[in-house]
Amino acid sequence: MTTHNIGRRNFLKTTTVAGAGLGAALGAPAVLAQRRIGEKIGVAVIGVGTRGFYLMQQFQNIEDVEIRSICDLYDGNLKRARQNVRNDRVRTTKEWEKVMADPDIDAVVIATPDFWHAPMTIAAAEAKKDVYVEKGWCVTLDQAKAMRKAILANSIVMQLGHNYNSDPFFHKAREIYQSGQLGKVTSIRLFIDRTRQWPEWQFFQDYNIYEMPKDANAGTIDWNRFIAGAAEKRSFDPERFFLWRKWWDYGTGIAGDLMSHLWDSANMVAGMGAPKTAVTQGGVYFWKDGRNVPDNWNVLFDYPERELIVSFQCTFSNRHYGEVEQFLGREMTLEVAPGVCRTFAAEWKPDFAARQKQAAEMAVRAGIDPRDFPVPPDYSMKKGELEVTSHWQNFIDCVRSRAMPRCGVDRAFEEAVAVFMSVEAFKRETKVKWDAEKEEIV
């Protein structure tokens, strides 16, 4: 995996520290200088719906960070954000271009629908503002290339919002994986299954609000500004405004929403980079509510040079398995998820059979079917065993130091490639390949 420096010259060496989370040693940008400790960072949040409202609260809790501007297209979101921001001088607007032109803003947090990520990130970079942008990074490969170019050319700090990069359980998983204890790993399995009483992605302003706001209408929502960035212009539709994930017009479905989280964190752990090939199966098999984005998504990524397969599975009609990442090594199995990092001994080894027999005998004595009494993990990480700063704290630290954040431009580009390969394979109904030299999906 190639690592770009944020700056092209005036190099300032930094040290990688897991707790500080400043990432690889990188250079200080020529344009944006390091900031003094205690110097306030002026932040704007663009998109303060469900995720953006949460991020606003997280960023304003960081010392010497001030939320100075809030941008959204729905009056209800602006009102709620205004009521909960600590800075009583905060500016509100529906025009994101004004945020980019504001000299009082040092960094922008972009939590808009995915199809707006690229134009906003590029504009922020050209305005020399650092960027925290939510996943998925963008919606086309050309956008990903343009974003990378703008970020590097303007020497800004860019953090992609994959917060598993700042989860201590994933940091521990990376440590275990890179130690070589697993032996040869030929398969990485990624699962995330979700379902509720109502269709997945049906939430308004928060994940536990399932009904459309009563005041959602053409007078309270600037639909024209919303739809201006979409490939297809449609008449006002509040459902598409709030539930945009359900349509290809505005995002990349499960690929950019959930798969990107797990794939990126597996990439953080194993460092496999962009896949060589991808094949995808899926469809709208359960929630036939007008969406055209599949509610089942199954992908196989191949890395023949590493003799490695990475699989991803997701359904929106059952959550028995929930979420987990499994790294299947010859000598050991590693499982990781938020709040979980554990390892299991290799079941093929003779000493495992003895442990399995002991567990079965204990199950019989307890009146339990041995199949419901598995051999416990050899290691299970305890909370507090490893401390890691939050993803947003890491971004602000890097805004000050000019170091590369944990999920910077190279990792973001690799995420984008994996997402687009899975989408292209699905739409073309065939296996696709990544031409690394031309940077094209063929």
C-alpha positions, 0 to 999 in steps of 0.5 A, spaced: 500 500 500 502 506 497 502 512 503 502 519 500 505 524 504 500 530 506 505 535 504 510 535 499 515 539 502 517 542 509 517 535 512 516 534 520 517 527 522 512 525 527 512 518 531 507 513 531 503 512 537 497 507 538 494 512 544 495 518 540 493 515 534 497 520 529 498 514 524 505 514 520 510 519 520 509 524 515 510 531 513 507 538 515 504 541 509 507 547 506 500 551 506 497 549 513 502 550 519 502 546 525 497 549 530 499 551 537 496 548 543 490 552 546 489 555 539 481 554 537 479 550 531 473 553 528 469 547 525 463 547 521 458 541 520 455 540 514 449 535 514 446 535 521 441 530 521 442 523 524 449 522 524 451 529 523 448 531 529 451 526 533 458 528 530 457 535 532 456 533 539 462 529 539 466 535 536 464 540 540 466 536 546 473 536 544 478 541 548 479 548 544 474 546 538 468 551 537 462 549 532 462 556 528 457 554 522 452 549 521 449 547 514 443 543 513 437 543 508 431 542 513 429 547 518 428 542 523 435 539 523 438 546 523 433 548 529 435 542 533 442 543 532 442 550 534 438 548 540 444 543 542 450 547 540 454 550 545 457 556 541 451 561 541 454 565 536 454 559 531 452 561 524 446 557 520 445 556 513 442 552 507 448 554 502 454 549 503 458 554 499 458 559 504 461 555 509 467 554 504 468 561 503 468 563 511 475 564 513 473 563 520 472 555 519 478 551 519 475 544 518 469 542 516 465 535 518 461 533 512 455 528 514 451 529 508 448 524 503 454 520 499 453 523 493 454 530 496 461 528 499 465 529 493 464 536 491 464 538 498 470 535 500 474 538 493 471 545 495 473 544 502 480 542 500 481 548 495 479 553 500 485 550 504 480 547 510 481 540 513 475 535 512 472 529 516 467 526 511 463 520 513 463 514 509 462 511 503 467 516 501 464 518 494 459 514 489 464 514 483 471 512 481 472 518 478 470 522 484 475 518 488 480 520 483 478 527 483 478 527 491 485 524 492 488 529 487 485 535 491 487 533 498 494 532 496 495 538 491 492 542 497 496 539 503 489 538 507 488 533 513 482 528 511 479 523 515 474 518 513 469 517 518 470 509 519 471 509 526 473 502 527 480 505 526 479 508 533 476 502 536 481 499 541 478 492 540 480 493 532 487 496 534 488 489 538 486 485 532 491 488 528 497 487 533 495 480 533 494 479 526 501 482 524 504 478 530 504 472 525 500 468 531 495 466 526 499 463 521 497 463 514 491 466 513 487 464 506 480 467 508 477 473 512 470 473 513 465 479 514 458 478 516 453 484 518 446 482 518 441 487 520 433 487 521 427 490 525 420 491 525 420 496 520 425 496 513 432 498 514 434 505 513 428 507 515 429 513 520 428 520 520 433 525 524 435 519 529 436 511 528 430 511 533 425 515 530 421 511 524 416 516 522 417 522 517 417 529 521 410 532 520 413 539 518 417 535 512 414 539 506 417 543 500 417 549 505 422 547 510 426 542 505 430 546 500 429 540 495 432 544 489 439 544 493 439 537 495 437 534 488 442 539 484 448 534 485 444 528 483 444 525 476 437 524 475 433 531 477 426 529 480 420 533 483 420 534 491 420 527 495 421 527 502 422 520 502 428 520 498 430 526 502 430 522 508 431 515 506 436 516 500 440 510 502 434 506 498 436 509 491 442 508 487 441 515 485 444 518 492 449 512 494 452 505 493 447 501 498 449 496 503 456 497 499 458 504 501 454 504 508 455 497 512 460 493 507 465 499 507 465 499 515 467 492 515 472 492 509 476 498 511 477 495 518 479 488 515 484 492 511 486 496 517 487 489 521 490 485 515 493 491 510 490 487 504 489 493 500 485 494 493 482 487 491 484 484 485 477 481 483 470 481 485 464 478 484 457 480 487 450 477 488 444 480 491 437 483 490 431 486 493 429 480 496 425 482 502 423 489 503 419 491 497 418 498 499 420 502 493 427 501 494 432 499 488 438 498 492 438 491 494 437 488 501 441 482 501 449 483 499 454 478 498 461 479 495 467 475 494 474 479 493 480 475 491 487 477 492 491 471 488 498 474 490 496 473 497 492 467 496 487 470 500 479 471 499 475 476 503 468 475 503 462 479 505 455 477 507 449 482 509 442 481 509 436 485 512 431 480 514 435 476 519 440 478 525 441 472 528 449 472 526 449 480 527 456 482 526 463 479 526 470 479 522 473 472 522 480 472 520 481 464 519 489 462 520 492 455 520 494 456 527 489 460 530 482 464 529 481 471 530 474 474 531 473 482 532 467 486 532 466 493 536 467 491 543 470 484 542 477 481 540 478 474 541 482 468 539 481 461 538 486 455 538 486 451 531 481 445 531 485 441 527 491 440 532 491 434 537 490 438 543 484 441 541 480 434 541 482 433 548 479 440 550 473 439 546 472 432 549 473 436 556 467 441 554 463 436 552 463 432 558 462 438 562 456 439 558 453 432 559 454 433 566 450 440 566 444 437 562 446 441 555 447 438 548 455 439 547 454 442 541 451 448 545 457 448 549 463 450 545 470 450 547 472 457 549 477 462 546 484 462 548 484 470 549 478 475 550 480 482 550 477 486 556 475 493 556 480 498 558 486 493 556 488 498 550 486 505 550 485 509 543 483 516 542 476 517 539 476 518 531 474 525 532 480 527 537 485 523 532 482 528 526 483 534 531 490 532 533 492 531 526 489 538 524 494 541 529 500 536 528 499 536 520 500 528 521 496 523 517 490 521 520 488 513 522 483 513 515 487 518 511 487 519 503 490 512 501 485 508 505 479 512 503 481 511 496 482 503 497 475 503 500 472 506 494 475 501 490 473 495 493 466 499 494 465 500 486 468 493 484 462 490 488 457 495 485 460 494 478 460 486 479 453 486 481 450 491 475 454 488 470 453 481 473 460 478 472 466 478 475 470 485 475 478 486 475 482 492 478 487 494 473 492 497 479 496 500 473 491 504 470 486 505 476 480 502 472 475 497 473 475 492 468 
